[in-house]
Amino acid sequence: EKAISIWESKNFFFELEPLPGAVEAVKEMANLQNTDVFICTSPIKMFKYCPYEKYAWVEKHFGPDFLEQIVLTRDKTVVSADLLIDDRPDITGKWPAAGAEPTPSWEHVLFTACHNQHLQLQPPRRRLHSWADDWKAILDSKRPC
């Protein structure tokens, strides 16, 4: 309950510091040819401040033009993309509840965080340990030859 009260508090999301190298990496990605970059994020369930603060955070760190690149959804499986870099180990959508398996268009690359660093990924799953890792090679692997 204490963690939830912190997440729900005013300025929690807005005051989060970016991960080292994240802003630079995303800006560099966004400037690559034939590359569209979006920030796909989920709101918490009690979201009095969350959506506004996530947009304000993006504007603060990436500028107002990047606000058009935000996808705010609780179900990331409905987003069409080539890659999803995310720290959540298992991303499922509404389909498991309906008895079907989701088939998102994207490859999920697990971004290492304290809550998932112990997980051993089975091939072909991939991991990005930090923004200092070779994220360009992961992007390039999705490009047509």
N, CA, C and O atoms as a GROMACS GRO file, in nm:
protein
  580
    1GLU      N    1   0.081  -0.120   0.000
    1GLU     CA    2   0.000   0.000   0.000
    1GLU      C    3   0.085   0.126   0.000
    1GLU      O    4   0.048   0.227  -0.060
    2LYS      N    5   0.200   0.120   0.069
    2LYS     CA    6   0.286   0.238   0.074
    2LYS      C    7   0.339   0.272  -0.065
    2LYS      O    8   0.341   0.388  -0.105
    3ALA      N    9   0.383   0.169  -0.140
    3ALA     CA   10   0.433   0.192  -0.275
    3ALA      C   11   0.324   0.252  -0.362
    3ALA      O   12   0.350   0.346  -0.438
    4ILE      N   13   0.204   0.200  -0.352
    4ILE     CA   14   0.093   0.253  -0.432
    4ILE      C   15   0.065   0.398  -0.398
    4ILE      O   16   0.040   0.479  -0.487
    5SER      N   17   0.070   0.433  -0.270
    5SER     CA   18   0.045   0.572  -0.232
    5SER      C   19   0.153   0.665  -0.287
    5SER      O   20   0.125   0.781  -0.318
    6ILE      N   21   0.275   0.614  -0.300
    6ILE     CA   22   0.383   0.695  -0.359
    6ILE      C   23   0.358   0.715  -0.508
    6ILE      O   24   0.368   0.827  -0.558
    7TRP      N   25   0.324   0.607  -0.581
    7TRP     CA   26   0.296   0.617  -0.724
    7TRP      C   27   0.181   0.711  -0.753
    7TRP      O   28   0.180   0.780  -0.854
    8GLU      N   29   0.084   0.715  -0.663
    8GLU     CA   30  -0.034   0.797  -0.684
    8GLU      C   31  -0.016   0.941  -0.639
    8GLU      O   32  -0.104   1.024  -0.661
    9SER      N   33   0.097   0.973  -0.577
    9SER     CA   34   0.117   1.108  -0.524
    9SER      C   35   0.153   1.206  -0.636
    9SER      O   36   0.210   1.169  -0.739
   10LYS      N   37   0.118   1.331  -0.612
   10LYS     CA   38   0.145   1.437  -0.709
   10LYS      C   39   0.295   1.450  -0.730
   10LYS      O   40   0.373   1.442  -0.635
   11ASN      N   41   0.335   1.468  -0.855
   11ASN     CA   42   0.473   1.488  -0.901
   11ASN      C   43   0.558   1.362  -0.901
   11ASN      O   44   0.676   1.370  -0.935
   12PHE      N   45   0.503   1.245  -0.865
   12PHE     CA   46   0.584   1.123  -0.867
   12PHE      C   47   0.641   1.099  -1.006
   12PHE      O   48   0.762   1.083  -1.021
   13PHE      N   49   0.557   1.096  -1.108
   13PHE     CA   50   0.605   1.067  -1.243
   13PHE      C   51   0.686   1.183  -1.300
   13PHE      O   52   0.787   1.161  -1.366
   14PHE      N   53   0.641   1.304  -1.276
   14PHE     CA   54   0.709   1.420  -1.332
   14PHE      C   55   0.852   1.434  -1.280
   14PHE      O   56   0.941   1.476  -1.354
   15GLU      N   57   0.875   1.399  -1.155
   15GLU     CA   58   1.007   1.417  -1.094
   15GLU      C   59   1.101   1.297  -1.113
   15GLU      O   60   1.214   1.301  -1.065
   16LEU      N   61   1.057   1.193  -1.181
   16LEU     CA   62   1.146   1.079  -1.206
   16LEU      C   63   1.262   1.124  -1.295
   16LEU      O   64   1.242   1.197  -1.392
   17GLU      N   65   1.381   1.080  -1.260
   17GLU     CA   66   1.498   1.110  -1.343
   17GLU      C   67   1.505   1.009  -1.457
   17GLU      O   68   1.476   0.891  -1.436
   18PRO      N   69   1.544   1.051  -1.576
   18PRO     CA   70   1.561   0.956  -1.685
   18PRO      C   71   1.676   0.860  -1.653
   18PRO      O   72   1.768   0.895  -1.580
   19LEU      N   73   1.669   0.741  -1.707
   19LEU     CA   74   1.779   0.647  -1.692
   19LEU      C   75   1.901   0.704  -1.763
   19LEU      O   76   1.887   0.774  -1.863
   20PRO      N   77   2.021   0.674  -1.713
   20PRO     CA   78   2.141   0.726  -1.778
   20PRO      C   79   2.146   0.688  -1.926
   20PRO      O   80   2.132   0.572  -1.963
   21GLY      N   81   2.166   0.788  -2.009
   21GLY     CA   82   2.178   0.768  -2.153
   21GLY      C   83   2.047   0.755  -2.228
   21GLY      O   84   2.047   0.749  -2.351
   22ALA      N   85   1.934   0.750  -2.157
   22ALA     CA   86   1.805   0.726  -2.222
   22ALA      C   87   1.764   0.841  -2.314
   22ALA      O   88   1.725   0.819  -2.428
   23VAL      N   89   1.773   0.963  -2.265
   23VAL     CA   90   1.731   1.078  -2.345
   23VAL      C   91   1.816   1.088  -2.472
   23VAL      O   92   1.764   1.109  -2.581
   24GLU      N   93   1.945   1.073  -2.456
   24GLU     CA   94   2.035   1.082  -2.571
   24GLU      C   95   2.006   0.970  -2.672
   24GLU      O   96   2.003   0.994  -2.792
   25ALA      N   97   1.986   0.847  -2.622
   25ALA     CA   98   1.959   0.734  -2.710
   25ALA      C   99   1.828   0.753  -2.787
   25ALA      O  100   1.824   0.728  -2.907
   26VAL      N  101   1.724   0.795  -2.719
   26VAL     CA  102   1.594   0.813  -2.785
   26VAL      C  103   1.602   0.925  -2.888
   26VAL      O  104   1.547   0.913  -2.998
   27LYS      N  105   1.669   1.033  -2.855
   27LYS     CA  106   1.685   1.142  -2.952
   27LYS      C  107   1.765   1.096  -3.073
   27LYS      O  108   1.733   1.132  -3.186
   28GLU      N  109   1.869   1.018  -3.049
   28GLU     CA  110   1.949   0.966  -3.160
   28GLU      C  111   1.866   0.872  -3.246
   28GLU      O  112   1.872   0.878  -3.369
   29MET      N  113   1.788   0.785  -3.182
   29MET     CA  114   1.698   0.695  -3.257
   29MET      C  115   1.602   0.774  -3.343
   29MET      O  116   1.582   0.743  -3.460
   30ALA      N  117   1.544   0.878  -3.285
   30ALA     CA  118   1.443   0.957  -3.355
   30ALA      C  119   1.502   1.027  -3.478
   30ALA      O  120   1.428   1.061  -3.570
   31ASN      N  121   1.632   1.048  -3.478
   31ASN     CA  122   1.697   1.114  -3.592
   31ASN      C  123   1.747   1.017  -3.697
   31ASN      O  124   1.798   1.060  -3.801
   32LEU      N  125   1.734   0.887  -3.673
   32LEU     CA  126   1.777   0.788  -3.772
   32LEU      C  127   1.679   0.784  -3.888
   32LEU      O  128   1.559   0.802  -3.871
   33GLN      N  129   1.733   0.759  -4.007
   33GLN     CA  130   1.648   0.746  -4.125
   33GLN      C  131   1.560   0.623  -4.112
   33GLN      O  132   1.600   0.522  -4.054
   34ASN      N  133   1.440   0.631  -4.166
   34ASN     CA  134   1.346   0.519  -4.168
   34ASN      C  135   1.317   0.462  -4.029
   34ASN      O  136   1.298   0.341  -4.013
   35THR      N  137   1.315   0.549  -3.930
   35THR     CA  138   1.289   0.506  -3.793
   35THR      C  139   1.187   0.599  -3.729
   35THR      O  140   1.207   0.720  -3.722
   36ASP      N  141   1.078   0.542  -3.684
   36ASP     CA  142   0.977   0.617  -3.610
   36ASP      C  143   0.984   0.572  -3.466
   36ASP      O  144   0.975   0.452  -3.437
   37VAL      N  145   0.999   0.666  -3.376
   37VAL     CA  146   1.013   0.635  -3.234
   37VAL      C  147   0.892   0.688  -3.159
   37VAL      O  148   0.853   0.804  -3.174
   38PHE      N  149   0.834   0.602  -3.079
   38PHE     CA  150   0.722   0.639  -2.994
   38PHE      C  151   0.753   0.597  -2.851
   38PHE      O  152   0.823   0.499  -2.829
   39ILE      N  153   0.700   0.670  -2.757
   39ILE     CA  154   0.708   0.630  -2.616
   39ILE      C  155   0.572   0.569  -2.584
   39ILE      O  156   0.470   0.638  -2.582
   40CYS      N  157   0.573   0.439  -2.558
   40CYS     CA  158   0.451   0.366  -2.527
   40CYS      C  159   0.451   0.341  -2.377
   40CYS      O  160   0.538   0.271  -2.325
   41THR      N  161   0.356   0.398  -2.308
   41THR     CA  162   0.354   0.392  -2.162
   41THR      C  163   0.213   0.361  -2.112
   41THR      O  164   0.114   0.396  -2.176
   42SER      N  165   0.208   0.297  -1.998
   42SER     CA  166   0.080   0.260  -1.937
   42SER      C  167   0.051   0.348  -1.816
   42SER      O  168   0.141   0.374  -1.736
   43PRO      N  169  -0.073   0.393  -1.802
   43PRO     CA  170  -0.108   0.467  -1.681
   43PRO      C  171  -0.133   0.370  -1.566
   43PRO      O  172  -0.172   0.255  -1.588
   44ILE      N  173  -0.111   0.416  -1.445
   44ILE     CA  174  -0.148   0.333  -1.330
   44ILE      C  175  -0.300   0.337  -1.316
   44ILE      O  176  -0.366   0.424  -1.374
   45LYS      N  177  -0.355   0.245  -1.239
   45LYS     CA  178  -0.502   0.236  -1.228
   45LYS      C  179  -0.565   0.358  -1.164
   45LYS      O  180  -0.667   0.407  -1.213
   46MET      N  181  -0.507   0.409  -1.058
   46MET     CA  182  -0.558   0.531  -0.995
   46MET      C  183  -0.475   0.646  -1.052
   46MET      O  184  -0.371   0.681  -0.997
   47PHE      N  185  -0.522   0.703  -1.161
   47PHE     CA  186  -0.436   0.790  -1.241
   47PHE      C  187  -0.469   0.939  -1.233
   47PHE      O  188  -0.471   1.007  -1.336
   48LYS      N  189  -0.493   0.988  -1.115
   48LYS     CA  190  -0.527   1.130  -1.101
   48LYS      C  191  -0.419   1.220  -1.163
   48LYS      O  192  -0.451   1.316  -1.232
   49TYR      N  193  -0.292   1.190  -1.138
   49TYR     CA  194  -0.182   1.272  -1.188
   49TYR      C  195  -0.104   1.206  -1.302
   49TYR      O  196  -0.040   1.275  -1.381
   50CYS      N  197  -0.108   1.076  -1.309
   50CYS     CA  198  -0.021   0.999  -1.397
   50CYS      C  199  -0.021   1.044  -1.543
   50CYS      O  200   0.086   1.078  -1.594
   51PRO      N  201  -0.134   1.045  -1.615
   51PRO     CA  202  -0.127   1.080  -1.757
   51PRO      C  203  -0.069   1.220  -1.781
   51PRO      O  204   0.020   1.236  -1.865
   52TYR      N  205  -0.118   1.319  -1.709
   52TYR     CA  206  -0.067   1.455  -1.726
   52TYR      C  207   0.083   1.459  -1.699
   52TYR      O  208   0.158   1.519  -1.777
   53GLU      N  209   0.128   1.397  -1.591
   53GLU     CA  210   0.269   1.404  -1.554
   53GLU      C  211   0.358   1.328  -1.653
   53GLU      O  212   0.472   1.368  -1.676
   54LYS      N  213   0.308   1.220  -1.711
   54LYS     CA  214   0.388   1.150  -1.811
   54LYS      C  215   0.408   1.238  -1.935
   54LYS      O  216   0.517   1.243  -1.991
   55TYR      N  217   0.302   1.307  -1.977
   55TYR     CA  218   0.315   1.399  -2.090
   55TYR      C  219   0.409   1.515  -2.054
   55TYR      O  220   0.493   1.554  -2.134
   56ALA      N  221   0.395   1.569  -1.934
   56ALA     CA  222   0.481   1.679  -1.891
   56ALA      C  223   0.627   1.635  -1.882
   56ALA      O  224   0.717   1.712  -1.915
   57TRP      N  225   0.650   1.511  -1.839
   57TRP     CA  226   0.786   1.456  -1.829
   57TRP      C  227   0.849   1.446  -1.968
   57TRP      O  228   0.964   1.484  -1.987
   58VAL      N  229   0.772   1.396  -2.064
   58VAL     CA  230   0.823   1.385  -2.202
   58VAL      C  231   0.856   1.523  -2.257
   58VAL      O  232   0.961   1.542  -2.319
   59GLU      N  233   0.768   1.619  -2.235
   59GLU     CA  234   0.794   1.755  -2.283
   59GLU      C  235   0.920   1.813  -2.219
   59GLU      O  236   1.000   1.878  -2.286
   60LYS      N  237   0.937   1.791  -2.091
   60LYS     CA  238   1.054   1.842  -2.017
   60LYS      C  239   1.184   1.784  -2.072
   60LYS      O  240   1.283   1.857  -2.086
   61HIS      N  241   1.186   1.655  -2.103
   61HIS     CA  242   1.311   1.589  -2.142
   61HIS      C  243   1.333   1.580  -2.293
   61HIS      O  244   1.447   1.571  -2.338
   62PHE      N  245   1.225   1.583  -2.372
   62PHE     CA  246   1.238   1.566  -2.517
   62PHE      C  247   1.187   1.685  -2.597
   62PHE      O  248   1.211   1.693  -2.717
   63GLY      N  249   1.116   1.776  -2.532
   63GLY     CA  250   1.063   1.892  -2.601
   63GLY      C  251   0.919   1.872  -2.645
   63GLY      O  252   0.870   1.759  -2.649
   64PRO      N  253   0.851   1.983  -2.677
   64PRO     CA  254   0.708   1.976  -2.709
   64PRO      C  255   0.676   1.897  -2.836
   64PRO      O  256   0.568   1.838  -2.845
   65ASP      N  257   0.766   1.894  -2.933
   65ASP     CA  258   0.738   1.820  -3.056
   65ASP      C  259   0.723   1.670  -3.030
   65ASP      O  260   0.651   1.602  -3.103
   66PHE      N  261   0.789   1.620  -2.927
   66PHE     CA  262   0.786   1.476  -2.900
   66PHE      C  263   0.654   1.433  -2.835
   66PHE      O  264   0.627   1.314  -2.823
   67LEU      N  265   0.572   1.529  -2.794
   67LEU     CA  266   0.442   1.494  -2.735
   67LEU      C  267   0.354   1.416  -2.833
   67LEU      O  268   0.269   1.337  -2.792
   68GLU      N  269   0.376   1.439  -2.962
   68GLU     CA  270   0.300   1.366  -3.064
   68GLU      C  271   0.343   1.220  -3.074
   68GLU      O  272   0.278   1.141  -3.141
   69GLN      N  273   0.452   1.184  -3.007
   69GLN     CA  274   0.508   1.050  -3.016
   69GLN      C  275   0.474   0.964  -2.894
   69GLN      O  276   0.538   0.862  -2.870
   70ILE      N  277   0.375   1.005  -2.816
   70ILE     CA  278   0.336   0.929  -2.697
   70ILE      C  279   0.214   0.842  -2.728
   70ILE      O  280   0.117   0.887  -2.788
   71VAL      N  281   0.224   0.716  -2.687
   71VAL     CA  282   0.110   0.625  -2.692
   71VAL      C  283   0.083   0.585  -2.548
   71VAL      O  284   0.165   0.518  -2.485
   72LEU      N  285  -0.032   0.625  -2.496
   72LEU     CA  286  -0.070   0.594  -2.358
   72LEU      C  287  -0.179   0.488  -2.363
   72LEU      O  288  -0.291   0.514  -2.406
   73THR      N  289  -0.145   0.367  -2.318
   73THR     CA  290  -0.240   0.256  -2.324
   73THR      C  291  -0.210   0.154  -2.215
   73THR      O  292  -0.095   0.133  -2.179
   74ARG      N  293  -0.314   0.093  -2.164
   74ARG     CA  294  -0.293  -0.016  -2.067
   74ARG      C  295  -0.261  -0.146  -2.139
   74ARG      O  296  -0.208  -0.238  -2.077
   75ASP      N  297  -0.291  -0.154  -2.267
   75ASP     CA  298  -0.270  -0.277  -2.345
   75ASP      C  299  -0.170  -0.251  -2.458
   75ASP      O  300  -0.209  -0.209  -2.567
   76LYS      N  301  -0.044  -0.275  -2.431
   76LYS     CA  302   0.060  -0.248  -2.531
   76LYS      C  303   0.057  -0.347  -2.647
   76LYS      O  304   0.120  -0.322  -2.750
   77THR      N  305  -0.016  -0.458  -2.632
   77THR     CA  306  -0.021  -0.556  -2.741
   77THR      C  307  -0.098  -0.504  -2.862
   77THR      O  308  -0.084  -0.559  -2.971
   78VAL      N  309  -0.178  -0.400  -2.845
   78VAL     CA  310  -0.255  -0.346  -2.958
   78VAL      C  311  -0.175  -0.246  -3.040
   78VAL      O  312  -0.221  -0.201  -3.145
   79VAL      N  313  -0.057  -0.210  -2.994
   79VAL     CA  314   0.027  -0.113  -3.064
   79VAL      C  315   0.104  -0.185  -3.175
   79VAL      O  316   0.163  -0.291  -3.152
   80SER      N  317   0.102  -0.128  -3.293
   80SER     CA  318   0.174  -0.184  -3.406
   80SER      C  319   0.314  -0.125  -3.411
   80SER      O  320   0.332  -0.004  -3.416
   81ALA      N  321   0.415  -0.213  -3.408
   81ALA     CA  322   0.554  -0.168  -3.409
   81ALA      C  323   0.645  -0.285  -3.446
   81ALA      O  324   0.599  -0.399  -3.457
   82ASP      N  325   0.772  -0.255  -3.466
   82ASP     CA  326   0.871  -0.360  -3.489
   82ASP      C  327   0.936  -0.405  -3.359
   82ASP      O  328   0.963  -0.523  -3.339
   83LEU      N  329   0.960  -0.308  -3.269
   83LEU     CA  330   1.026  -0.336  -3.141
   83LEU      C  331   0.952  -0.267  -3.028
   83LEU      O  332   0.898  -0.158  -3.045
   84LEU      N  333   0.950  -0.332  -2.913
   84LEU     CA  334   0.904  -0.269  -2.790
   84LEU      C  335   1.013  -0.295  -2.687
   84LEU      O  336   1.036  -0.410  -2.648
   85ILE      N  337   1.079  -0.190  -2.643
   85ILE     CA  338   1.181  -0.201  -2.538
   85ILE      C  339   1.112  -0.165  -2.408
   85ILE      O  340   1.067  -0.052  -2.391
   86ASP      N  341   1.103  -0.262  -2.317
   86ASP     CA  342   1.021  -0.244  -2.197
   86ASP      C  343   1.082  -0.323  -2.082
   86ASP      O  344   1.140  -0.430  -2.103
   87ASP      N  345   1.069  -0.271  -1.959
   87ASP     CA  346   1.124  -0.341  -1.843
   87ASP      C  347   1.028  -0.443  -1.784
   87ASP      O  348   1.066  -0.520  -1.696
   88ARG      N  349   0.908  -0.446  -1.831
   88ARG     CA  350   0.812  -0.546  -1.782
   88ARG      C  351   0.841  -0.679  -1.851
   88ARG      O  352   0.842  -0.684  -1.974
   89PRO      N  353   0.864  -0.785  -1.776
   89PRO     CA  354   0.903  -0.913  -1.837
   89PRO      C  355   0.796  -0.976  -1.925
   89PRO      O  356   0.826  -1.033  -2.030
   90ASP      N  357   0.672  -0.967  -1.883
   90ASP     CA  358   0.563  -1.029  -1.959
   90ASP      C  359   0.458  -0.924  -1.990
   90ASP      O  360   0.397  -0.866  -1.900
   91ILE      N  361   0.439  -0.901  -2.116
   91ILE     CA  362   0.339  -0.803  -2.158
   91ILE      C  363   0.227  -0.879  -2.227
   91ILE      O  364   0.245  -0.939  -2.332
   92THR      N  365   0.112  -0.874  -2.164
   92THR     CA  366  -0.004  -0.941  -2.220
   92THR      C  367  -0.116  -0.839  -2.235
   92THR      O  368  -0.116  -0.734  -2.170
   93GLY      N  369  -0.208  -0.872  -2.320
   93GLY     CA  370  -0.319  -0.781  -2.343
   93GLY      C  371  -0.449  -0.840  -2.297
   93GLY      O  372  -0.454  -0.923  -2.206
   94LYS      N  373  -0.555  -0.796  -2.360
   94LYS     CA  374  -0.688  -0.840  -2.320
   94LYS      C  375  -0.720  -0.981  -2.367
   94LYS      O  376  -0.813  -1.043  -2.317
   95TRP      N  377  -0.644  -1.033  -2.463
   95TRP     CA  378  -0.676  -1.164  -2.520
   95TRP      C  379  -0.663  -1.281  -2.424
   95TRP      O  380  -0.748  -1.370  -2.430
   96PRO      N  381  -0.563  -1.288  -2.335
   96PRO     CA  382  -0.558  -1.403  -2.244
   96PRO      C  383  -0.685  -1.418  -2.161
   96PRO      O  384  -0.728  -1.530  -2.133
   97ALA      N  385  -0.745  -1.309  -2.123
   97ALA     CA  386  -0.869  -1.316  -2.045
   97ALA      C  387  -0.982  -1.374  -2.129
   97ALA      O  388  -1.075  -1.435  -2.076
   98ALA      N  389  -0.974  -1.357  -2.259
   98ALA     CA  390  -1.077  -1.410  -2.348
   98ALA      C  391  -1.043  -1.550  -2.396
   98ALA      O  392  -1.118  -1.610  -2.474
   99GLY      N  393  -0.929  -1.605  -2.349
   99GLY     CA  394  -0.891  -1.741  -2.385
   99GLY      C  395  -0.804  -1.753  -2.508
   99GLY      O  396  -0.780  -1.864  -2.554
  100ALA      N  397  -0.757  -1.642  -2.561
  100ALA     CA  398  -0.670  -1.646  -2.679
  100ALA      C  399  -0.536  -1.583  -2.645
  100ALA      O  400  -0.525  -1.506  -2.550
  101GLU      N  401  -0.436  -1.617  -2.722
  101GLU     CA  402  -0.302  -1.561  -2.700
  101GLU      C  403  -0.285  -1.434  -2.784
  101GLU      O  404  -0.327  -1.430  -2.899
  102PRO      N  405  -0.223  -1.332  -2.726
  102PRO     CA  406  -0.197  -1.211  -2.806
  102PRO      C  407  -0.084  -1.238  -2.905
  102PRO      O  408   0.007  -1.315  -2.878
  103THR      N  409  -0.092  -1.174  -3.018
  103THR     CA  410   0.016  -1.184  -3.116
  103THR      C  411   0.055  -1.043  -3.157
  103THR      O  412   0.022  -0.998  -3.266
  104PRO      N  413   0.127  -0.973  -3.069
  104PRO     CA  414   0.167  -0.837  -3.105
  104PRO      C  415   0.261  -0.840  -3.224
  104PRO      O  416   0.331  -0.938  -3.249
  105SER      N  417   0.263  -0.731  -3.297
  105SER     CA  418   0.348  -0.721  -3.416
  105SER      C  419   0.493  -0.698  -3.380
  105SER      O  420   0.581  -0.717  -3.465
  106TRP      N  421   0.522  -0.658  -3.256
  106TRP     CA  422   0.656  -0.620  -3.217
  106TRP      C  423   0.730  -0.733  -3.147
  106TRP      O  424   0.671  -0.825  -3.091
  107GLU      N  425   0.863  -0.721  -3.152
  107GLU     CA  426   0.950  -0.806  -3.070
  107GLU      C  427   0.972  -0.733  -2.938
  107GLU      O  428   1.005  -0.614  -2.937
  108HIS      N  429   0.953  -0.803  -2.829
  108HIS     CA  430   0.973  -0.744  -2.696
  108HIS      C  431   1.119  -0.762  -2.656
  108HIS      O  432   1.166  -0.875  -2.638
  109VAL      N  433   1.191  -0.652  -2.643
  109VAL     CA  434   1.328  -0.652  -2.591
  109VAL      C  435   1.318  -0.609  -2.446
  109VAL      O  436   1.271  -0.499  -2.416
  110LEU      N  437   1.363  -0.695  -2.356
  110LEU     CA  438   1.351  -0.667  -2.213
  110LEU      C  439   1.462  -0.571  -2.170
  110LEU      O  440   1.580  -0.600  -2.185
  111PHE      N  441   1.421  -0.457  -2.115
  111PHE     CA  442   1.517  -0.361  -2.061
  111PHE      C  443   1.543  -0.398  -1.916
  111PHE      O  444   1.449  -0.408  -1.836
  112THR      N  445   1.668  -0.416  -1.880
  112THR     CA  446   1.704  -0.461  -1.746
  112THR      C  447   1.669  -0.356  -1.642
  112THR      O  448   1.700  -0.238  -1.656
  113ALA      N  449   1.605  -0.403  -1.536
  113ALA     CA  450   1.571  -0.322  -1.419
  113ALA      C  451   1.585  -0.412  -1.297
  113ALA      O  452   1.596  -0.534  -1.310
  114CYS      N  453   1.585  -0.352  -1.178
  114CYS     CA  454   1.606  -0.430  -1.056
  114CYS      C  455   1.506  -0.545  -1.042
  114CYS      O  456   1.541  -0.649  -0.988
  115HIS      N  457   1.384  -0.528  -1.090
  115HIS     CA  458   1.282  -0.631  -1.073
  115HIS      C  459   1.287  -0.742  -1.177
  115HIS      O  460   1.212  -0.839  -1.166
  116ASN      N  461   1.376  -0.731  -1.279
  116ASN     CA  462   1.382  -0.836  -1.380
  116ASN      C  463   1.522  -0.888  -1.409
  116ASN      O  464   1.540  -0.976  -1.492
  117GLN      N  465   1.623  -0.833  -1.340
  117GLN     CA  466   1.761  -0.870  -1.372
  117GLN      C  467   1.792  -1.017  -1.345
  117GLN      O  468   1.886  -1.071  -1.403
  118HIS      N  469   1.716  -1.082  -1.260
  118HIS     CA  470   1.738  -1.222  -1.227
  118HIS      C  471   1.682  -1.317  -1.333
  118HIS      O  472   1.714  -1.436  -1.332
  119LEU      N  473   1.601  -1.268  -1.422
  119LEU     CA  474   1.536  -1.354  -1.521
  119LEU      C  475   1.632  -1.400  -1.629
  119LEU      O  476   1.710  -1.320  -1.683
  120GLN      N  477   1.627  -1.526  -1.660
  120GLN     CA  478   1.704  -1.583  -1.771
  120GLN      C  479   1.610  -1.590  -1.891
  120GLN      O  480   1.508  -1.658  -1.887
  121LEU      N  481   1.646  -1.522  -1.997
  121LEU     CA  482   1.560  -1.521  -2.116
  121LEU      C  483   1.594  -1.638  -2.207
  121LEU      O  484   1.710  -1.672  -2.227
  122GLN      N  485   1.491  -1.697  -2.260
  122GLN     CA  486   1.509  -1.806  -2.355
  122GLN      C  487   1.514  -1.749  -2.496
  122GLN      O  488   1.432  -1.663  -2.531
  123PRO      N  489   1.610  -1.795  -2.578
  123PRO     CA  490   1.615  -1.748  -2.716
  123PRO      C  491   1.481  -1.773  -2.785
  123PRO      O  492   1.417  -1.874  -2.758
  124PRO      N  493   1.439  -1.685  -2.869
  124PRO     CA  494   1.510  -1.572  -2.928
  124PRO      C  495   1.495  -1.441  -2.852
  124PRO      O  496   1.530  -1.336  -2.904
  125ARG      N  497   1.443  -1.444  -2.728
  125ARG     CA  498   1.424  -1.319  -2.653
  125ARG      C  499   1.557  -1.251  -2.629
  125ARG      O  500   1.660  -1.314  -2.607
  126ARG      N  501   1.552  -1.118  -2.634
  126ARG     CA  502   1.674  -1.038  -2.615
  126ARG      C  503   1.655  -0.940  -2.502
  126ARG      O  504   1.544  -0.910  -2.460
  127ARG      N  505   1.769  -0.892  -2.453
  127ARG     CA  506   1.771  -0.800  -2.340
  127ARG      C  507   1.862  -0.682  -2.374
  127ARG      O  508   1.964  -0.697  -2.441
  128LEU      N  509   1.823  -0.566  -2.326
  128LEU     CA  510   1.906  -0.446  -2.333
  128LEU      C  511   1.937  -0.411  -2.188
  128LEU      O  512   1.847  -0.374  -2.112
  129HIS      N  513   2.064  -0.422  -2.149
  129HIS     CA  514   2.100  -0.402  -2.008
  129HIS      C  515   2.099  -0.255  -1.968
  129HIS      O  516   2.064  -0.222  -1.854
  130SER      N  517   2.135  -0.167  -2.060
  130SER     CA  518   2.136  -0.024  -2.033
  130SER      C  519   2.138   0.048  -2.167
  130SER      O  520   2.151  -0.016  -2.272
  131TRP      N  521   2.124   0.179  -2.164
  131TRP     CA  522   2.129   0.254  -2.289
  131TRP      C  523   2.271   0.266  -2.343
  131TRP      O  524   2.291   0.314  -2.454
  132ALA      N  525   2.370   0.222  -2.265
  132ALA     CA  526   2.508   0.216  -2.314
  132ALA      C  527   2.529   0.091  -2.400
  132ALA      O  528   2.628   0.083  -2.473
  133ASP      N  529   2.438  -0.006  -2.391
  133ASP     CA  530   2.446  -0.126  -2.474
  133ASP      C  531   2.424  -0.088  -2.621
  133ASP      O  532   2.388   0.025  -2.652
  134ASP      N  533   2.448  -0.184  -2.709
  134ASP     CA  534   2.438  -0.160  -2.852
  134ASP      C  535   2.293  -0.169  -2.900
  134ASP      O  536   2.253  -0.265  -2.966
  135TRP      N  537   2.214  -0.067  -2.866
  135TRP     CA  538   2.075  -0.065  -2.908
  135TRP      C  539   2.063  -0.049  -3.060
  135TRP      O  540   1.963  -0.090  -3.118
  136LYS      N  541   2.166   0.010  -3.123
  136LYS     CA  542   2.162   0.028  -3.269
  136LYS      C  543   2.161  -0.107  -3.339
  136LYS      O  544   2.094  -0.124  -3.441
  137ALA      N  545   2.236  -0.204  -3.286
  137ALA     CA  546   2.238  -0.338  -3.346
  137ALA      C  547   2.100  -0.403  -3.338
  137ALA      O  548   2.060  -0.474  -3.430
  138ILE      N  549   2.030  -0.379  -3.229
  138ILE     CA  550   1.894  -0.434  -3.216
  138ILE      C  551   1.802  -0.370  -3.320
  138ILE      O  552   1.725  -0.441  -3.385
  139LEU      N  553   1.810  -0.239  -3.336
  139LEU     CA  554   1.729  -0.172  -3.438
  139LEU      C  555   1.765  -0.223  -3.577
  139LEU      O  556   1.677  -0.254  -3.657
  140ASP      N  557   1.895  -0.231  -3.604
  140ASP     CA  558   1.940  -0.276  -3.736
  140ASP      C  559   1.895  -0.418  -3.768
  140ASP      O  560   1.870  -0.450  -3.884
  141SER      N  561   1.884  -0.502  -3.666
  141SER     CA  562   1.842  -0.641  -3.689
  141SER      C  563   1.697  -0.649  -3.737
  141SER      O  564   1.656  -0.752  -3.791
  142LYS      N  565   1.620  -0.545  -3.719
  142LYS     CA  566   1.481  -0.543  -3.761
  142LYS      C  567   1.462  -0.479  -3.898
  142LYS      O  568   1.352  -0.479  -3.954
  143ARG      N  569   1.569  -0.424  -3.952
  143ARG     CA  570   1.559  -0.356  -4.082
  143ARG      C  571   1.571  -0.459  -4.195
  143ARG      O  572   1.642  -0.559  -4.181
  144PRO      N  573   1.503  -0.434  -4.307
  144PRO     CA  574   1.519  -0.524  -4.422
  144PRO      C  575   1.662  -0.520  -4.473
  144PRO      O  576   1.729  -0.417  -4.466
  145CYS      N  577   1.707  -0.631  -4.523
  145CYS     CA  578   1.846  -0.639  -4.576
  145CYS      C  579   1.861  -0.562  -4.704
  145CYS      O  580   1.970  -0.558  -4.761
   0.00000   0.00000   0.00000
